[in-house]
Amino acid sequence: MLPSEATQAKNLAKKYDYQEYIIERFINLWGLAETKEILLAYQNPSLTAIRVNSLKISPQELQQRLENKGFKLTLIEWYPEGFVIQNAPLPIGATTELLSGFYFIQSIASWLPPLILDPKPGEFIVDLAAAPGGKATHIAQKMENTGTLLCLDISRERIRSLRSNLSRCGVLNAICLRTDSRKIVDFHLKADKILLDAPCTGEGLMATDPSRRKTKSLQDILRMSELQKELLSVGLNSLKKEGILVYSTCSTAPEENEEIIHWALSSFPIRILDSGFSNFSPGLTSAFGKEFHPDLQKAVRLYPHKHGTEGFFVCKLKLLEEVT
């Protein structure tokens, strides 16, 4: 980093109340000008969005019901079951439609992992970190309530929320199990598809949770990356041959994203598939002096200043040979 950039990092950290090392990392990754855009975007909350639960209602009917109550909704052009709330005469979390399970309040970025996973009716799918259920209910919706969805989570409190949300949304094909997901290898399962929305530092959530600007250290990033490798390993060990695993985080740190996938490519018989969402930014192929597999450009990144979302990462993997 140039001396002038180091001075700018110090000034920006003070102005926006970040730890200085975070700003230095941002400048290293994206340059000074784009870092300023990102920091400014993180000053504003992400868009309020809802995902329609097609198990219970159509997008058209839900839109009509909410607009009759005075809400103004804008349909997301790349997903016909997602709306942004432009005007709300009452809290979007306090409607009879929400209590009836007609929609899920969920960030736009969080729609992507299930969509990229592309669940099909009748499949056996595992959600390795399922609570509180936003992505799990979405998967069940795409499965049309058929097949089997195994939902795992280690937290007693969060799995209560998961069960509540599955019930509210009318999900009938899910089995919930409170356990450390790393123990899934003991079950000797072979799933068609697995979602690993991995625990992470939440570096992409600095708009919704400003405390992360001051509380997360580089040591936290490195600690989480070890857990992410463990979870990805057990996930790949629990897939059928030709099975699909989607890995995602709400972090922008390459150590929790591209570096994890790069490691997995050298450790397992997998390849990266296109996400099908070229309207977002590609994954990184280098960061902090490290080179990553060129296919990581097929991964997806979302940024607050470009997409109006939290920082997010998604990568789709295919298992070429069953791991024994």
N, C-alpha and C positions, 0 to 999 in steps of 0.2 A: 504494500500500500504506500502511495506517495505521501510525503509529509503534509501536503495540502489536504489530502483526503483524510488523513488521521485527524487533522484539526477540525475538518468538517464533521467527521464522525463524532468527535467529542461535543461539538456544538449541537448537532442534531439529537444526540442522546440526552443532553440537558434540556433542549427545547421540548422534546416529546416524551421525556421521562422514561427512557430505556436504559438498560445496561449498555455500556459503551461497546462491549464485545459483540453484541447483537448487530449494532449498526455497522461495525467493521465487517462482519460476515456478510451483511446485505450488500455493502459496497463492493466487496470482493466478488460476490456472485453476479450482481446486476449492474454495477456501476453507480456513480453518484446520482446522476439525474433520475434514473428509475427508482433508486432507493428513496429519494424525496417523494416521488409519486406514491410509492407503497406506504410510506409513513403517513402521508396525507390521507390516503384512502382508509388506513386503519383508524383514523380519527372519527370515521363515520360508521354507524352500525350497518351490518349486512342487510340486504333486502329481506323483508318478511315474506315468507313463501309457504304455500301449502301444497301437499300432494293428494290428489283425489284417490279415494279408496274404491276402485272399480268393483270390488266384491260386493259393495252395497249401493253404489250410486254412479250415475254417469257424470262426466265433467259438465255437460250442458245443464243437467238438472241441478247439480250443486251450484253452479254459477248463478242460475236463476234464483235459487233459494237465498243465496247470500246477497245478491244484488237487491232483492226485494226487502232486505233488512238494511240496505244503505251502504253495503260494502262496494268498493270499486276494485275489480280484479282485472289483471292483465295476463293473458295466456302466454306461457313461455313458448317461443316459436319452435324450439327443437324438441319439446316434450308436451304432447297434447293433454296430459293429465296433471300438469303443474301450473299453478297460478302465483303471481306476485300480488300481494295486497297493497294497493295504492292508497286506499282510504278506508278507515275502519271506524264506524260510529260507536262500536263497543269492542272490548278485547276479543281478538280472534280465538283466544283460548277459552271463551266463556259462552259459546253458542250451543244450542241443542244439537246442531249438526256435528260439532266436534264430539260431544258426549255420545252421539249415536254412532260414531265411528265412520262418518262419511269422509273425513279427511284427516291427514296427519300434518301437524305443523313441523316443518323440516326445512333445513337450508337447501338451497338449490344444488350445491356441491354434493350433498349427501344422497341425491337421487342417482348420481352417476354409478357408484359401485354395483348396485343391483341391476341397473340397465346394461352395464358392460358385462356383468355375469351372465345375463340373458337366460334367466330361469325358464324351464319348460314344464308343462303339466306332466305329472307322473315321475319326475326325477327325484333322486335322493340328494338333498342339498344340506350342507352343514354351514351354520353361521358361528364362527369361532369366538366372536365377542359380540353377542347379540343384543344385550341390554343397552338402552331401554326399549328398543324394538322398532325404531324407524325403518331401518333397512330390512329387518326380518319380516315386518308386515308387508313391505314392498315386494320382497321375494315371494311370499305366500300369494300375494295378489297376482303376480306374474305366473305362478304355478297353478292358478285358478283353483286353489284349495285342494289340489290333488297331490299325489306323491307323498314324500315325507320331508319335513324341514326340521332338522335337529338344531336347537338353539342352546348354546353354551354361554355361561358367564360365571365369573368367580364371586361376584358381589351379591350378598344376600339382599341388600336394599334394592340394587338395580334390577335384580331378577324379578322382584315383586312388581316393579314398573313394567318389565317386559311382559309378564303374564297378564297384567292389567291391560296393556295396549293390545296384545294379541286377542284377548277376549273382546275388547271394545271394537276392534276392527273386523270381528267375525272370522278370525283365522281358525280353521278346524284341522289343519294337517301338521301342526307343530308339536314337537316334544321339547320341553324345557328341562335343562339339567344344570344345577348349580355345581360347578366344578372348575378346577384349574384346566383350561383348555389344552395345556401341554400333556394332560393325561389321556387325551383322546387316542393316542397310539395304543393304549392298553385295551381299547375296545375292538381293535383289529377291524375297523370299518374301511370300506372303500366307496367313497362318495362319487357321484357324477360331477358335482361342482361344490366348491367351497368359497365362502366369502371370509376374508380376513381383514376386517376393518381394525387395524392393529392399534393397541394402546400406544400413545405417543406423547410427546411433550406439549402438543397443541400449539406449536409455534405459529400456526396459521390462524389462531383464534384471538389475536391481539386486539381486535376491534370489540368482540363480545366479552372478552375477559382481559382487561388491561393489566391485571395483576401479573400475567405471564411475562410482561415486559421487564419485570424486576425480580421475579422469583426463580426463573429457570436458568440453570447454568449449562455450560458445555458438558460438564460431567453428567448432567441429567440426560442430555442427548445421547451420549455414549452408553449410558446405562440402559436407556430404552432401546437402543439399537441391538443390544445383546438379547433382550427379551423378544424383540421382533424377529430376530434370526431363529430363536427357539420355536416361536409360534409358526413361522413360515415352514420350518423343517417338519414339524408334526403335521401341518396341513398337507404338505406335499406327500408325506408318508401315508396319508389317509385318502388319497385320490385313486380312482381307477385309471388305468392306461387311457390316454386321450382325454382325461378329465381336465376341467378348467378350474383354476384358482384365481380369484381377483384379490389383489393386495391394495389396501388404501390406508391413508393417514390424513389427519388434518394438520399436518406439519409441512413446512417448506424446507426443512433441513435435509440436505442431500444424504446425510449419514443415516437418516431414518427412511429414506426412499430409494433413490437410485443405487446407493451403495449396498443396500440390503439385496436388491434384485441382482446387481452385478455379482455379489457373493453367491447367491443361489444359482446363478447360471453356471458357475464353475463347480458347483457341488451336487447338482441334480440334473437329470435328463429332461430339461424343460426348454421351451422357447417362448419369446414374447410375441403376443398377437396384437394386431391393430385393435384399438379400442372402439373404432367406429365413430369417434367424436373428434373430428379434425377441426371443429370450431373452437377448440381450446388450445392452450399452449402445449408444446411437446415436452417430454422429459428431458433432463439434462444428460449430456454425454461426457461432461467433465465438470469438476468443481474442486476448488481448493488444491489445485495441482494434481488431482487424480483424474485418470481417464476411465470412463465406464464403457460398457458394451454399446456399440453404435445402435443396436436395436432399441435402446432405451428411449430413443426419440419417438417410439410408438406409444410410450406411456403418456399420461395426461396430467398436466398441471393447471391449476386454477389460481388466480391472483386477485386480490381485492381491487387493484387499480385497473385491471383489464376486464374482469368479469363480474364485478360487484358482489363477490362471494368471499368467504374466508379462504385462506391459503389451503390448498388441497392437492393430493397426489393419488393417482389410480394407475395400476398396471395389471394387465391381463396375461396370465401364464397358462400354457398348455403342457401337461405332463406327457412326455413321449414314450416312456417306459415305466411300468408300475414299479414303485420302490418297495423292496422287501426287506 
